[in-house]
Amino acid sequence: MSTKPRSTKAPVVSRSGRFAAGPAADVAAFSESISFDWRLWRHDLLGSMAHATMLQKIGVLSKAELKAILRGLDAIGREIAAVKFPWKPELEDVHMNLEAELTRRVPAGAKLHTARSRNDQVALDVRLWLRDELRALAGELRDLQRVLVSLGLHNADVIIPGYTHLQRAQPVYFAHHLLAYVEMFSRDTGRLFDCHERTNVCPLGSGALAGSTMPLDRELVARLLHFVDEKGRPRVTQNSMDAVSDRDFVVEFAAAAALIAVHLSRLAEDVILWASAEFNFIKIADAYTTGSSLMPQKKNPDVAELTRGKSARVIGNLVSLLTLLKGLPMTYNRDLQEDKERLFDTADTVRACVRLMAAMLNHTTVKADVCRAAASDPQLLATDLADYLVKQGLPFRQAHHVVGAVVAFAEKAGRPLNQVSVAEFQKISPKFGPDVRTVFDLKRAMQRRTLTGAPGTSEVKKQLARWKNLLR
């Protein structure tokens, strides 16, 4: 159930004593952010709890005041989770909503904002939120990898044509094709961990831009919020101006997510092709396809198509964020409010695509007989035929030319390559021996591909076993 605030009331943002009157209604509506930054509520509460604990340690709060504040924040959190919290658009954002409600319930709540600005507060909240999203997305990518490996293992003997320029090129195991995406998503996961490293730094204590004259214990807050390195040492930002204006970690995530979306889009395109009548290599379960409003025979791969389409918005979000930041002077500027919708949309979209792609592939079957027929095309082994000539001592460029002549002869004769006679082969080149037609034994051809990373029989089995072990 969503905890999103539901209100159509025009926000009237409360102001400090500096202003004689509130903003105009249209300005308030234009500048509010509670309609989307409410999603940071859990992380805002955690940050406030840690900040309050630190304020008690340095003497700003008494133990009784800290206890009351923590109890009040916990109660507010439970109400939000139960969709019972009265979000107020007139309070502008998630920070003011929570602080105002706490202060209404607990008088000591008025002390909570001591040595804290919404500038370092939102920087903290976004880091906390993104840290959770990074971990969740990494786990979902791992699940997708498991599905790909499982699909490969269940179809370990299936061979399909590999393609370049969308033209049949050379034979590969279906599992080898799937493992290419497992490798891509592994690199994506590594980028998420790299992003987590730079996200996992605590900015609280930086104030509006110049820190605080209060004797804050920033390291305590960092430890309480688990902003620590592998040895448990606190990690805090080292420049207050950078801390409140830095959104590099958001851009880094958006970039990593955009590349994930591109990889998903490429996988989706392969699935769409394989599911077409022209390829007919796979069958997607009905639950992950749709029909046509006009043509009753249609079965459309909409999950894959939407995944391919949604990559555009993820890429667009990255461009939006880069453009947002490119002209900002130091330090915090209200422009930065625009980062959240792009960030939230990127995380939501990519995570949904990863989950749905995994579910769809988990309900996909491979048509082994159709794949076998396609992979039996002897032209797929034309390069093997050139390699055969190289082993007879012919330079590869000459071998390539000779095999081209054989292909042209076979096409003119209306026969597949493997039905060209030995005599006809030898007429084109005396380098062809009586064993030349053994090149077209597909099973033996796959066994010959023994190099690391090649789509050979033993190597693909080894890679499947390796990934199965890594993804346990």
C-alpha positions in Angstrom: 0.0 0.0 0.0 1.4 3.4 -0.9 2.2 6.0 1.7 2.1 8.7 -0.8 0.3 11.9 0.4 -3.1 12.5 -1.3 -4.2 16.1 -1.3 -5.4 18.5 -3.9 -5.1 21.5 -1.6 -2.8 24.2 -2.9 0.3 24.3 -0.7 1.0 27.4 1.2 4.6 27.1 2.4 5.3 28.3 5.9 8.1 30.9 6.1 10.5 32.1 8.8 10.4 35.5 10.5 12.3 37.0 7.6 9.2 37.3 5.5 6.1 39.4 6.2 3.8 37.1 4.2 3.8 33.7 2.6 4.4 33.0 -1.0 1.8 33.4 -3.6 -0.4 30.3 -4.1 1.0 29.6 -7.6 4.6 29.9 -6.3 3.9 27.5 -3.5 2.3 25.0 -5.9 5.3 25.4 -8.2 7.9 24.9 -5.6 6.5 22.2 -3.4 8.2 18.8 -3.4 6.1 16.7 -0.9 4.3 15.2 -3.9 7.4 13.2 -4.6 10.0 13.5 -1.8 7.6 11.9 0.7 9.4 8.7 -0.4 12.3 9.7 1.7 10.3 9.6 5.0 11.9 6.5 6.4 15.4 7.7 5.8 14.6 11.2 7.1 13.4 9.6 10.3 16.6 7.5 10.6 18.7 10.6 10.0 16.8 12.5 12.6 17.1 9.7 15.2 20.9 9.6 14.7 21.2 13.4 14.8 19.1 13.6 18.0 21.3 10.9 19.6 24.4 13.0 18.8 22.8 16.2 20.1 22.2 14.4 23.4 25.8 13.3 23.6 27.1 16.9 23.1 24.6 18.3 25.6 22.0 20.0 23.4 19.3 17.5 24.5 18.7 15.8 27.8 18.3 12.1 28.1 14.6 12.6 28.7 14.2 14.9 25.6 16.1 12.4 23.5 13.8 9.6 24.6 10.7 11.6 23.9 12.0 12.6 20.4 12.9 9.0 19.5 9.5 7.8 20.7 7.8 10.5 18.7 9.7 9.8 15.5 9.0 6.1 15.9 5.3 6.7 16.3 5.3 8.9 13.2 7.0 6.2 11.2 4.5 3.6 12.2 1.6 6.0 11.2 3.2 6.6 7.8 3.7 2.9 7.2 0.0 2.3 8.1 -1.0 5.2 5.7 -2.4 7.2 8.6 -0.1 10.1 8.6 -1.6 13.5 7.8 0.8 14.8 5.1 0.4 18.6 4.7 1.3 20.1 1.3 1.5 23.6 2.9 4.6 22.4 4.7 6.3 22.0 1.4 8.5 18.9 1.8 9.1 15.7 3.7 11.5 17.3 6.1 9.2 20.1 7.3 6.2 17.7 7.5 8.0 15.3 9.8 9.7 18.0 11.9 6.5 20.0 12.4 4.5 17.0 13.4 7.2 15.9 15.8 7.3 19.4 17.4 3.5 19.4 17.7 3.7 16.2 19.7 7.0 16.6 21.5 8.1 20.2 22.6 11.7 19.1 22.5 11.3 18.5 18.8 11.9 22.2 18.3 15.6 21.5 19.2 16.1 18.8 16.6 17.1 21.1 13.8 20.0 22.5 15.9 23.2 22.5 13.7 21.3 21.0 10.8 20.0 22.5 7.5 17.7 21.0 4.9 20.7 21.2 2.6 22.7 18.6 4.4 19.5 16.8 5.6 18.3 16.1 2.0 21.8 15.1 0.9 21.8 12.6 3.8 18.3 11.3 3.0 19.1 10.8 -0.7 22.3 8.9 0.1 20.4 6.6 2.6 17.6 6.0 0.1 20.0 5.3 -2.8 22.1 3.0 -0.7 19.1 0.8 -0.2 18.1 0.9 -3.8 21.6 -0.1 -4.9 21.6 -3.1 -2.8 18.1 -4.1 -3.9 18.9 -3.7 -7.6 22.1 -5.6 -7.3 20.1 -8.5 -5.8 17.5 -8.4 -8.6 20.3 -8.4 -11.2 21.7 -11.5 -9.5 18.2 -13.1 -9.7 18.1 -12.3 -13.5 21.5 -13.8 -13.9 20.4 -17.0 -12.2 17.4 -17.3 -14.5 19.6 -16.9 -17.5 22.0 -19.6 -16.3 19.1 -21.9 -15.4 17.6 -21.4 -18.9 21.1 -22.2 -20.4 21.5 -25.3 -18.2 18.1 -26.6 -19.2 19.0 -26.2 -22.9 22.7 -27.0 -22.6 22.7 -29.0 -25.9 20.8 -26.5 -28.0 22.8 -24.8 -30.8 21.6 -21.7 -32.7 23.1 -19.5 -35.3 25.2 -16.6 -34.0 24.6 -13.4 -35.9 26.5 -10.4 -37.1 24.7 -7.6 -38.9 21.6 -9.8 -38.1 22.8 -12.3 -40.7 23.7 -15.9 -39.8 27.4 -16.1 -39.0 28.6 -19.0 -37.0 27.1 -21.7 -34.7 27.0 -21.1 -31.0 25.3 -22.8 -28.1 22.1 -21.1 -27.0 23.6 -21.1 -23.5 26.6 -19.2 -24.7 24.4 -16.5 -26.1 22.6 -16.2 -22.7 25.9 -16.2 -20.8 26.9 -13.1 -22.8 24.2 -11.3 -20.9 25.2 -12.8 -17.6 28.6 -11.2 -18.2 27.0 -7.9 -19.0 24.9 -7.9 -15.9 28.0 -8.9 -13.9 29.7 -5.7 -15.0 26.6 -3.8 -14.2 26.6 -5.2 -10.7 30.2 -4.2 -10.3 29.3 -0.6 -11.3 26.5 -0.6 -8.7 29.0 -1.6 -6.0 31.3 1.1 -7.1 28.5 3.6 -6.9 27.6 2.3 -3.4 31.2 3.0 -2.3 30.9 6.7 -3.2 27.3 7.0 -2.0 28.2 5.6 1.4 29.6 8.8 2.9 27.8 10.8 5.5 27.2 14.5 4.7 25.3 15.4 7.9 27.0 18.2 9.8 27.8 20.2 6.8 24.9 22.6 7.6 23.7 24.9 4.8 27.2 25.1 3.4 29.6 26.1 6.2 29.2 23.5 8.9 28.4 24.5 12.4 30.0 26.2 15.4 28.5 23.5 17.6 30.8 20.7 18.7 29.1 18.1 16.6 30.3 14.4 16.6 29.9 13.7 12.9 31.7 10.4 13.2 29.1 9.1 15.7 26.2 10.0 13.3 28.1 8.2 10.5 28.5 5.0 12.6 24.9 5.1 13.7 23.8 5.3 10.1 26.3 2.6 9.0 28.4 5.0 6.9 31.5 3.0 7.6 34.3 1.3 5.6 35.1 -2.4 5.6 36.9 -2.0 8.9 34.0 -0.2 10.6 35.6 3.2 10.5 33.2 6.2 9.9 33.1 7.8 6.5 32.2 11.5 6.5 32.4 14.1 3.8 35.5 16.3 3.9 34.3 19.6 2.4 31.0 21.1 3.6 30.4 23.0 0.4 30.9 19.9 -1.7 28.8 17.8 0.6 25.6 19.8 0.2 25.9 20.4 -3.5 27.3 17.0 -4.6 25.0 14.9 -6.7 27.8 12.9 -8.4 26.6 9.8 -6.8 23.1 10.3 -8.2 24.5 10.8 -11.7 26.8 7.8 -11.3 23.8 5.6 -10.4 21.8 7.1 -13.3 24.7 6.2 -15.6 25.0 2.7 -14.3 21.2 2.3 -14.5 21.2 3.6 -18.1 23.7 1.0 -19.1 21.7 -1.7 -17.4 18.7 -0.5 -19.3 20.7 -0.7 -22.6 21.7 -4.3 -21.8 18.1 -5.1 -20.9 17.0 -3.5 -24.2 19.4 -5.6 -26.2 18.3 -8.8 -24.4 14.7 -7.8 -25.0 15.4 -7.3 -28.7 16.9 -10.8 -28.9 13.8 -12.2 -27.2 11.5 -10.4 -29.5 13.3 -11.8 -32.6 13.5 -15.3 -31.2 9.8 -15.3 -30.4 8.8 -14.1 -33.9 7.5 -16.6 -36.5 10.6 -15.9 -38.6 12.9 -17.2 -35.9 10.5 -19.3 -33.8 13.3 -20.3 -31.4 11.4 -19.7 -28.2 7.8 -19.7 -26.7 7.0 -17.1 -24.1 4.3 -18.2 -21.6 0.8 -16.6 -22.2 1.0 -14.7 -18.8 3.9 -12.6 -20.2 2.4 -11.8 -23.6 -0.7 -9.9 -24.8 -3.0 -10.2 -27.7 -4.3 -7.8 -30.4 -7.5 -5.8 -30.2 -8.1 -6.6 -33.9 -6.1 -9.7 -34.9 -7.1 -12.7 -32.9 -4.1 -14.8 -33.8 -1.6 -12.4 -32.4 0.6 -13.1 -29.3 2.8 -10.1 -28.6 6.0 -10.0 -26.5 4.9 -6.8 -24.7 7.1 -7.3 -21.6 10.2 -7.4 -23.8 8.9 -4.5 -25.9 8.1 -2.3 -22.9 11.5 -3.1 -21.4 13.1 -2.0 -24.7 11.0 1.1 -24.7 11.6 2.1 -21.1 15.3 2.2 -21.7 14.7 5.5 -23.4 13.3 7.2 -20.3 16.2 5.9 -18.2 18.8 7.3 -20.7 16.8 10.5 -20.7 16.9 10.8 -16.9 20.7 10.6 -17.0 20.9 13.4 -19.6 18.4 15.4 -17.5 20.6 15.1 -14.4 23.8 16.0 -16.2 22.1 19.0 -17.7 20.6 20.0 -14.4 24.1 20.1 -12.7 26.2 21.6 -15.5 25.7 25.3 -14.8 25.2 25.4 -11.0 27.4 27.6 -8.9 28.4 26.6 -5.4 26.7 25.5 -3.3 23.1 24.4 -2.8 20.6 25.7 -5.4 16.9 25.0 -5.6 17.5 23.4 -9.0 18.7 20.4 -7.1 15.1 19.7 -6.1 14.7 18.4 -9.7 17.1 15.5 -9.1 14.6 13.4 -7.1 11.9 12.6 -9.7 14.6 11.6 -12.2 16.4 9.5 -9.6 13.2 7.8 -8.3 11.9 7.1 -11.9 15.3 5.6 -12.9 15.3 3.3 -9.9 11.7 2.3 -10.2 11.9 1.7 -14.0 15.1 -0.3 -14.0 14.2 -2.5 -11.1 10.8 -3.2 -12.6 12.4 -4.1 -15.9 14.9 -6.4 -14.3 12.2 -8.2 -12.3 9.8 -8.6 -15.2 12.6 -9.8 -17.6 13.6 -12.4 -15.1 10.0 -13.6 -14.6 9.3 -13.7 -18.4 12.5 -15.7 -19.1 11.7 -18.0 -16.2 8.5 -18.8 -18.1 10.0 -19.2 -21.5 10.6 -22.5 -23.3 13.2 -23.2 -26.1 12.1 -24.9 -29.3 15.1 -27.2 -29.6 14.0 -28.8 -33.0 13.7 -25.4 -34.7 17.0 -24.2 -33.3 18.7 -27.4 -34.5 17.3 -26.9 -38.0 18.6 -23.3 -38.1 22.0 -24.3 -36.7 22.4 -27.1 -39.3 22.9 -24.6 -42.1 26.3 -25.6 -43.4 27.2 -22.0 -44.4 27.6 -21.4 -40.7 30.8 -23.4 -40.9 32.3 -21.5 -43.8 34.9 -20.0 -41.5 35.8 -23.5 -40.3 36.3 -24.5 -43.9 38.8 -21.6 -44.2 40.5 -22.7 -41.1 40.8 -26.2 -42.6 42.7 -24.7 -45.6 45.0 -22.7 -43.2 45.9 -26.0 -41.5 46.9 -27.3 -45.0 49.3 -24.4 -45.3 47.3 -21.8 -47.2 47.5 -18.2 -45.9 44.2 -17.1 -44.4 43.5 -14.4 -47.0 43.8 -16.9 -49.8 41.8 -19.5 -47.8 39.1 -16.9 -47.4 39.0 -16.2 -51.1 38.9 -20.0 -52.0 36.0 -20.6 -49.6 34.2 -17.6 -51.1 34.5 -19.3 -54.5 33.1 -22.6 -53.0 30.1 -20.7 -51.6 29.5 -19.0 -54.9 29.7 -22.4 -56.7 27.2 -24.0 -54.2 24.8 -21.2 -54.6 24.9 -21.3 -58.4 24.5 -25.1 -58.2 21.5 -24.7 -55.8 23.1 -27.0 -53.2 24.1 -26.5 -49.6 27.9 -26.4 -48.9 27.9 -29.9 -47.4 26.6 -31.4 -50.6 29.5 -30.2 -52.7 31.4 -33.3 -53.7 35.1 -33.8 -52.8 35.9 -33.7 -56.5 34.2 -30.3 -56.9 36.0 -29.0 -53.8 39.4 -30.2 -55.2 38.6 -28.6 -58.6 38.4 -25.2 -56.8 41.5 -25.9 -54.8 43.9 -28.9 -54.6 44.4 -28.1 -50.9 41.0 -29.7 -50.1 41.6 -33.3 -49.0 39.2 -36.3 -49.1 38.2 -35.5 -45.5 37.0 -32.0 -46.3 33.3 -32.8 -45.8 34.0 -33.7 -42.1 34.2 -30.0 -41.5 30.4 -29.8 -41.7 29.9 -32.2 -38.7 28.3 -29.7 -36.3 29.0 -31.7 -33.2 32.7 -32.0 -34.0 32.8 -28.4 -35.0 31.5 -27.3 -31.6 34.0 -29.6 -29.9 36.9 -27.9 -31.8 36.2 -24.6 -30.1 38.3 -25.1 -27.0 39.6 -21.6 -26.4 38.7 -19.8 -23.2 35.5 -17.8 -23.8 34.7 -19.7 -27.0 31.2 -21.3 -27.6 32.7 -24.8 -27.6 31.0 -27.8 -26.0 33.5 -28.1 -23.1 34.0 -24.4 -22.6 30.2 -23.6 -22.4 29.7 -26.4 -19.9 32.6 -25.0 -17.8 31.2 -21.5 -17.9 27.7 -22.6 -17.0 29.1 -24.5 -14.0 31.3 -21.5 -13.1 28.3 -19.1 -13.1 26.0 -21.5 -11.3 28.6 -21.7 -8.5 29.2 -17.9 -8.4 25.4 -17.2 -8.2 24.7 -19.5 -5.3 
